[in-house]
Amino acid sequence: MKLNTPPAPHLHRAPSVRFIMCMVLLSLLPAMCVQTVYFGSGLLLQTGLAVSTGLLCEALALQMRHKPLAQPLTDGSVLVTAALLAMSMPPLAPWWLIVSAMAFAVLLGKHAFGGLGFNPFNPAMLGYAVLLVSFPRQMTSWLPADGALQTKLSLNQTAQAIFSGKLPEIYSVDMLSGASPLAALKSGLSQRQTMEEIFNQPAFGSFAGQGWQWVSVALLLGGLLMLAMKIIRWQIPSGVLLGLGGCAWIMNIIDPGRHAGTLFHLFSGATMLCAFFIATDPVTAATSPRGRLVYGVGIGVLSYVIRDFGNYHDGVAFAVLLMNLAVPLIDKFTIPRIYGESA
């Protein structure tokens, strides 16, 4: 006879994968709404494409591996990967970009290594990095965030642009695409513009990128909610923000005419998305408290180095993947020894 005996008082029942993924999605929802307001309804269509592609690829991989379908398809991990990728994509990016990224993330980034819990690399960042290297122009063409054009593009026109590449006759490609604030900063510096001239451009807001700053604020609030519910721990987000913000502060002191300040870097690009939702992936991150802090700081420092000195305007994806590689070494030197174990 099977007894439903609850755990003893000194044991704690760990939250299920489904509960954790649902809380991550709930925490992402405000930022997705803000991003839709500033950058149009393309995010909704990109999310739908990512979810449908991810579930189909997940089912295909499980079928080929002779694994049961029900639990992996409903645990929410594919939905989180889809949401992270969709938020990272330009709203009017061609449909095949998000489909390719999701297929690569699920089939190669996840199941090629044995499925959930065995993948050494963050699947969403792996799919994103492949597209960024292969199709840099399409992956860096963002809508302007002033809201003027987005209100004129209907959902049907947005879908037409994504699926057929056709834009309404009154709009040109140049009107509906532009550089992100980080890309505009890098471009302006390469043209020897002063920091004041760069920050007077429409792409920049009061303290960071126009529109981007409020998406980042919403991501920060969602991240704090996850911290309060103990879905994630403080070491990785603190490490990422400290590593990136510290580097920006030091370089801004050394040469404020060539390096933007800390506030701009923390609330531009994918900083907040990385700190609270990407780097905190429990499968690919370091495991010990000290190791998580080292891991987070490493991501922050690498992100800044790539942003400021590399060819890519935002180095979050590459920083995460590089630190994923370093996790075994970090764990080796930071996991506390068992009591009584010799050095």
N, C-alpha and C positions, 0 to 999 in steps of 0.2 A: 504494500500500500504506500502511495506517495504522499508525504506530508508537506504541507506548505508552512514550513517553520521559518519564521523571520530570523534575520541575523542576530547574533548575540549583541548585548548592549555595547561591547567594546569594538564591534566591527561597524564599518560604514559602507553602505551600499553606494557604489560608484554610479554616477549618472550614465545613462545609456548614450551610445553614439547618436541615436536619433534625437534625443533631448538636446545634446550639445549642439548639433547641427541646426536644429530649429531655433535655438537661442542666438546662434551666430547670424542666421538669416534675419531674425527679428531685429537684431542690433544693426544690421546693414540697411534695413528698410528706410529709415529716415534719410540716410545719405543718398540712396537710390532715388527717393522722391525729390530731393534738392537737385540732384544731377539732372533729373528729367525736366525740372522747371527751367534750369539754366541752359541745358544743351538739347532740349527737344525730346520727342517721343522715340527717337532711335534706340535709346537704351532699352525700352520695353521690347522692341522687336529683336534686338541683339540677345536679350535675356531669353526670349522664347526660342530662338534658334539654338542657343547654347544648351538650354535644358533638354530640348528634344533630341539634339545630336548626342549629348552626353548619355542620356538614358538608352538610346539605341546602341551606342558603342558599348556601354556597360553590359547590356543584355547580350550582345554579340560575344564579348569577351568571356562572360560567365558561361555561355553556351559552349564555346570552344574549349573551355577549361573544365567542363562537366561539373559546374558548381550550381547550387540552387539559386534561383533568381529572386525570390521574394524579399529576403532580408537586405541584400546589397542594394536592390533597386529602391528600397523605401527608407534607407538609413539617413538620407539627406546629404551624404558626402558629395554626390554628383551635383546636387543643386547649389551647394556652396562653391564648388569649383566653377560652375556656370556663372554664378553671380559675380564672382571675382573677375573672371575673364570679361564678362560683358561690361563691367564698370571700367575696365582698362582699355576698352576698344573705342575708337572714334565713333560717334553715333551713326554716321552715314557710311561707315566702312562696308565694302561689298560683302554679301552674305557668305561667300565661300571662305572669307578670312576667319570668321568666328567658328564656322563648321570645321575648318582645318585645324584650328587651335584646339577645339574641344576634342576632336578625334585623336589628335596627338597626345593631349593631356591624359585622356582616359586609357587609350590602348597602349601607348608606349610609356607615358609617365607613371601610370598606376599599375596596370595589369601585367606589363612585361616583367615587373619585379615581384609579382605575386599578389597584387591586389592591395586593398586598404590595410594599412599597418605595416607594409613591407617596402613601400616605395621610399627610396633615399632622397628623392628630389620633390619639391613642391610641384604637383601636376599643373596647377594654373600658371605658375611662373615659367615652367618648362614650355608650355604651349605658347605663352606670350612671347618669350625670348626667341623662339624659332621664327615666329611671324615678324618680330621686330628686325631680326637680322636679314630675313628673306625679302620682306616688303616694307622697307623703311618709309617710303613716301606715303603709302596708304595708311600706315600705322601712326603717322604723326600729323595727319590732316584733321584737325579738330574744328568744330563749329565755333564761331565767336560767342562769348558768353554774355553778351549784352541783352539778350532776350528779344531783340527787335526782329531778327529773322526767324527765330524759332516759332513765334506766335503766328507767323504767316505760312509756315510749312505744316500742312495737315498731316494726319497719320497716314492717309493714302499717298500723299506726295513723298513722305518719308520712306514708306514701304517701296514705292516705285524707284526711289534713288538707291535703296539698298539692294533690291532684287534685280533691277534692270540697268542701273547706272544712269537713268534718265532724270534730269533735273527740270523743274518748271522753267518755261521759256524766259521768265522775267529774272531768273537767277543765273549767274555764271558760276563756274567752278571756284573762282577766286573769291566770290562773295560768300560761298558756303563752306569754305575751308580756310584754315589758318594755323599758325603755330600756337602751341601751348605757352604759358608764361615762361616756363623754364627754357623752352626752345627759343622764345623771343629774347630772353636775357642772353643766352649764348650767342645768338645771331648778332645782337646789338653790340656786344663786347668785341666780336670779331670784326665789326665795322668801325671800331674805335669810337663808339658813342659813349657819352658819359652816363653814369648811373642815373642821374636826374633825367636825362633825355629818354633813357630806356623806360623808366618807371612812369613817364608821362604818357606812354602809349595806352590805347584803349584796353589792351589785354591785361592790364594791371589794375588791381583794386586798391583798397585803403591800406592793407598790410600784406597782401599776397596777390595771387592771380585773381582777376575778375571772375566771379562764379566759383572758381576752384577753392577760394578761401572758405566759402560757406559749406561746400561739400566736405572739406577737411574738418570744419567745426562739427558737422553732423557725424562724421566718422569718429571724432574724438569723443563725443557724447555716447555713441554706441559702444565704443571701446570701454569707457568708464562703466557703462551698464554691465558689460561682461565681467569686468574686474569686480564689481560689487556683488555679482552673482557667483563669483569664483569659477567662472567658465575658463578664464585664463588667469595666469599669475603675472605679477607686476614686473618681474625681472626683464623679460624680453621687450615689452613696450618701452620701459624706462631705458634699457640699453640702446635701443634703436634711436630714440629721441635724444638721448645724451650723446651718443656717438656722432650723429649727423649735426645736431645743434651745436655741440662743442666745437666741431671742426669749422662750422660756418662762423661762429663767434670769433675764433682765433684768426681765421683768414680775413674777416671783416676788420678786425683791429689792425692787422698788418697792412692791409691795402683796401680801404673802404671804396676806392674808386674802381676796383676790379672785382670785388667779391660782395655779393648780396648778404644781408644780415640774417641773423638766426630765425627771426619770425617768418621771413619770406620763405626760407627753406623748409621750415616745419609745416607750413600751411600751403605749400605748393606741391604739385605733382602727386605722387602716390605715397608720400611719407606716412600719413595717418593710416591709410589703408594697409600699408606694410606693417607698421608698428603693432596694430591691434588685430588684424585679420589674416595677414599672410605669414609673417614671421612666427606667429604663435601656433602654427600648425603643430600639434603634439607629435605627429609621426616623424617629421623631418627636422625637428628642433632638438637642441641639447636637452638632457634629462635632469641634471642636478641643478639646484638653485644657482650655484656659482657658475655652472656651465651655461645656463640660460642667459645670465647677465653678460658673459663673455661673447656668446653667440649674438645677442642683440647689439652690443657695442660694435662688433665686427661688421654687421650688416649696415649700421649707421655710418661708420667710417668709410666703408667701401662705396656706399651710395653717394656720399659727398665727393669722394675722389673721382668717381666716374662722371658725376654731374659737372664738376668744376674743371677737370683736366682731361676727361675722355671725349670720345666722339658722340656719345649719346647724351641727350639732355636730362634723362632721368635713369639712374642706374640701379633702381630698386630690384628689378627682376634678376639682373646679373649678380648683384650683391647677395641676394637670397640663395641663388643656386651655388655660388662659390662657398658660402658659409655652410650650406647643406653638405658639401664635400668635406668640410672641416669638422663636422659633428663627431665622427668617431674619435678623432684626435682630442677634441675638447672633452668628450666624455671620459676618455682614458685618464686625463690629468685632473679632472675636477670632481669625479664621483667620490664621495667620502669612503674611506676604508671601513670595513666592518669592524666593530669593536673587538679588540683582541687580535686582529690580523697584523702580522708583522709587516714592516715597511718594505 
